[in-house]
Amino acid sequence: MDILVYLIIGSEVGFWVLLAAGLGARYVLHRRRLGMVLLACVPLLDVVLLAASAADLALGGRAESIHGLAAFYLGFSVAFGHSLIRWADVRVAHRFAGGPAPVKPAKGTPEYRRSLWAEYGRVLLATGITVAVLLAMITIVAAPGQAEVLWDWVKRAGLVAGIWLLAGPVYGMFETAPREKAGRS
C-alpha cells in the first residue's frame, strides 16, 4: 500500500486524537493553554500530508489517484477543520464545563438556510484549495504525461461542489419549517 494512503489515514486519525486531547486538556484537565497548543497542531497534519504528496511526485513518483485524494483531503480538512473543532468544542464545553447547550436551527427557518449557505461556502473554499493544490501538482511536480489522473480529480472536485449545492442549499430552500402540534383540549 502506498505511503500516502497511510499518511491520509494517519492525518484523519491524528485530527481526532489531537481534537480529543485538546478538548480533554481544556475541559477535563482544566489546562486551557495546553488545549490550545494541541488544537493548534491540527493544521500541521495537513502540512505534512501536502509536503509528502508533493515530495513523492517531485522525487519521480508516478501521479496516481492517491495524490488527488490527498489534495481532496487537504482541501476539505482546511476548509472544515476549524468549524468541526468549534462544533466539538461547544458540545464538550456543554457536557463538561457547564457551557450553553448547542443550538441547531430548525429546518425551514431563515437561520437554517443561512447555515446551509455558510456550509456551502466552506465547500467552495475546500474545492478551491483542492483545485489549487491539484493544479500546483500538475504544473510543478507531475512528470509530463502523468497529469491526466490529477485532472480527473479536478473534475471530481467540481462534481462534489455541484452535488453539494443541490443537496444542501438548493434543497434547503424548499424545506418547510416543522409545523406546531396543536394541543388537544
C-alpha positions in Angstrom: 0.0 0.0 0.0 1.3 3.5 -0.9 2.8 5.6 1.9 0.3 8.4 1.0 -2.6 6.1 1.9 -1.1 5.7 5.4 -0.5 9.4 5.7 -4.1 10.2 4.8 -5.3 7.7 7.3 -2.8 9.0 9.8 -3.9 12.6 9.2 -7.5 11.6 9.9 -6.7 9.6 13.0 -4.3 12.4 14.1 -7.1 15.0 13.7 -9.4 13.2 16.0 -6.6 12.3 18.5 -5.5 16.0 18.7 -9.1 17.2 18.9 -9.9 14.8 21.7 -6.6 15.6 23.5 -7.0 19.3 23.1 -10.6 19.4 24.3 -9.7 16.9 27.1 -6.9 19.1 28.2 -9.1 22.2 28.1 -12.2 20.9 29.8 -11.2 17.8 31.8 -7.7 18.7 33.0 -8.5 22.5 33.0 -5.3 23.3 31.2 -6.5 25.8 28.6 -3.1 26.7 27.2 -2.2 23.0 26.6 -5.5 22.5 25.0 -4.9 25.5 22.7 -1.5 24.2 21.7 -2.8 20.7 20.9 -5.6 22.2 18.8 -3.2 24.5 17.1 -1.2 21.4 16.0 -4.1 20.1 13.9 -3.1 22.1 10.7 0.5 20.6 10.9 -1.0 17.3 9.9 -2.2 18.9 6.6 1.2 20.4 6.0 2.9 17.0 6.4 0.4 15.4 4.0 0.9 18.2 1.4 4.7 18.0 1.7 4.7 14.2 1.4 2.4 14.2 -1.6 4.4 16.9 -3.4 7.7 15.2 -2.5 6.5 11.9 -3.8 5.8 13.5 -7.2 9.0 15.6 -7.2 11.1 12.6 -6.5 9.8 10.8 -9.5 6.7 9.1 -8.2 4.0 8.5 -10.7 0.9 10.7 -10.4 -1.9 8.5 -9.2 -5.4 8.8 -7.7 -3.9 8.8 -4.2 -2.3 12.2 -5.0 -5.7 13.5 -6.0 -7.3 12.1 -2.8 -4.5 13.7 -0.8 -5.3 17.1 -2.4 -9.1 16.5 -1.8 -8.5 15.6 1.9 -6.3 18.6 2.4 -8.8 21.0 0.9 -11.7 19.7 3.0 -9.6 19.4 6.1 -8.5 23.0 5.8 -12.0 24.3 5.0 -14.0 22.3 7.5 -11.4 21.7 10.2 -12.0 24.9 12.2 -15.8 24.5 12.1 -15.6 20.9 13.2 -13.3 21.9 16.1 -15.8 24.6 17.0 -18.7 22.1 16.8 -16.9 19.7 19.1 -15.8 22.4 21.5 -19.4 23.6 22.0 -20.6 20.1 22.8 -17.7 19.3 25.1 -18.0 22.6 26.9 -21.7 21.9 27.5 -21.0 18.4 28.7 -18.0 19.0 30.9 -17.9 22.7 31.7 -21.5 23.9 32.1 -21.4 25.7 28.8 -24.6 26.5 26.9 -26.3 23.8 25.0 -25.6 23.6 21.3 -28.1 25.4 19.2 -29.2 23.9 15.9 -31.6 26.0 13.7 -34.9 24.4 12.9 -35.3 23.2 9.3 -37.0 25.6 7.0 -36.1 28.7 9.0 -34.0 31.5 7.7 -31.3 30.6 10.1 -31.2 27.1 8.8 -31.0 28.3 5.2 -28.2 30.7 6.2 -26.3 27.8 7.8 -26.6 25.7 4.6 -25.2 28.5 2.6 -22.4 29.1 5.1 -21.6 25.4 4.9 -21.6 25.6 1.1 -19.2 28.5 1.4 -16.8 26.1 3.1 -17.4 23.6 0.3 -16.4 26.2 -2.2 -13.3 27.0 -0.2 -12.4 23.3 0.1 -12.9 22.9 -3.7 -10.8 25.9 -4.4 -8.0 24.6 -2.2 -8.2 21.2 -3.7 -8.1 22.5 -7.3 -5.2 24.9 -6.4 -3.2 22.0 -4.9 -4.0 19.8 -7.9 -3.0 22.5 -10.4 0.2 23.1 -8.5 0.9 19.3 -8.6 0.1 19.3 -12.4 2.3 22.3 -13.3 5.2 22.0 -10.8 5.8 18.4 -9.9 3.9 15.9 -12.1 6.0 14.4 -14.9 4.8 15.1 -18.5 2.1 12.7 -19.5 1.1 12.0 -15.8 -1.3 14.8 -15.2 -4.4 13.0 -16.6 -5.3 11.4 -13.3 -4.9 14.7 -11.5 -7.2 16.4 -14.0 -9.8 13.8 -13.2 -9.7 14.9 -9.6 -10.2 18.5 -10.6 -13.4 17.3 -12.3 -14.4 15.3 -9.2 -14.0 18.4 -7.0 -16.4 20.3 -9.3 -18.8 17.5 -9.3 -18.8 17.3 -5.4 -19.4 21.1 -5.2 -22.3 20.8 -7.7 -23.9 17.9 -5.9 -23.5 19.6 -2.5 -25.1 22.8 -3.9 -28.2 20.8 -5.0 -28.4 18.5 -1.9 -27.6 21.4 0.6 -28.7 25.0 0.0 -31.0 24.4 -3.0 -32.8 21.5 -1.4 -32.9 23.5 1.9 -34.7 26.4 0.1 -37.7 24.1 -0.4 -37.8 22.6 3.1 -40.5 23.9 5.3 -40.4 24.7 9.0 -41.9 22.0 11.2 -45.5 22.5 12.0 -46.5 23.3 15.5 -48.5 20.4 17.1 -51.9 21.7 18.1 -52.7 20.8 21.7 -55.9 18.8 22.4 -58.4 20.1 24.8 
